[in-house]
Amino acid sequence: MPDTVQEKAPESVQDRVLRVIATTRRVPLETVRPDSTFEELGIDSLDRINILFELEGEFDIEIDDEQAKQVTTLQQMIEGITLLLAEKSAKEAGASTS
């Protein structure tokens, strides 16, 4: 008998970033695309701060404020978070072998 419960694939970093931004901005998820700019989405400096806090909580990372100021597109944000997650994973792997 086929299993009727389908395992949900884990969300990608991109999906999670887009969901956080859509939720924080209170806009439909389908309007938030990786190639969107903050300007296109009407994201101002206060929104950026709120989004950074939400992303830090979502991914359990710290985002450098100065580096974040250089980010202008969602794709740059996704790439930056992916890099931070890789660094975090490498640190944790190193800590567990010590």
N, C-alpha and C positions, 0 to 999 in steps of 0.2 A: 504494500500500500504506500503510495507516495506521501511524503511528509508534507503536510499543509502549512507548516510554520516555516517560512523562508527566513534564513539568516540575513539580516541587513548588513550590507557591506559597510565597513567603517567609512565615515566621511573623509574626503581628502582635505588637505590643508586649505586648498582653494575654496572648497565648498563651505568649510567652517568659517573662513574669513568673510566670504560673501554673505553668509547667514548672519554673522555678528554685525556687519555693516548695515544690512537691511533691517535687522531688529533695532539697532541703535538709532537709525534714521527714521524708523517707522515707515518704510517704503516696501512695496512688494519685492520679493526676492528676485523675480524675473527682470526687474529693472536695474539690478546691480550686476554688472558684467566685469570680468577681469580687465578688459581694456578701457573701462570707465576711468575718468579722472575725478579727483575730488571736486573740482570746479563744476564738472558736468552734473554731479550728484548734489550740488549745493551744499557741500560739506565745508563748514567754516572752522575757525581755529578751536572753538569750544566743542564742536562735534568731533574734531580730530582727537582732542583730549579724552572725550568720553569713549571714543572707539578704541584708543590705545589702552585705556583701563580695561575695557571689556575683552580685548584681545589678550592682554596679559593674563587675565583670569581664565579665559578659555583655554589657553595653551600652557599656563603655568610657567611663563617666561617673563623676563624683564626687557622692555624695549627702551633703548637709549633715546632720550628726548631729542638730542642734537641730530642723530641719524634719522629719526622719524620726521624731522622738519624738512629733510631733503626729499622725502617721498611725495610724489605727485599723482601716481596712478595706483590703482588697486593691484595691478600686476607686480609693481615694485614692492608693494606691501606683502603680497603673497610670497615673493622670492625672499624678502628679508626675514619673514617669519620662518620659512622653510630652512634658511641658513641658521637662524637662532635655535631651532629645534634640533638640527644636526649637531650644533656645538654642544647643546645641553645633553644630548644622547651620548656624545663622545666623552663628555666630562663624567657622566654617570657610569659609563662603561669603565672608564679609567679608575674611578673611585671604588668600584666593586671588585677590581682586580688587585687593589692595593692591600 
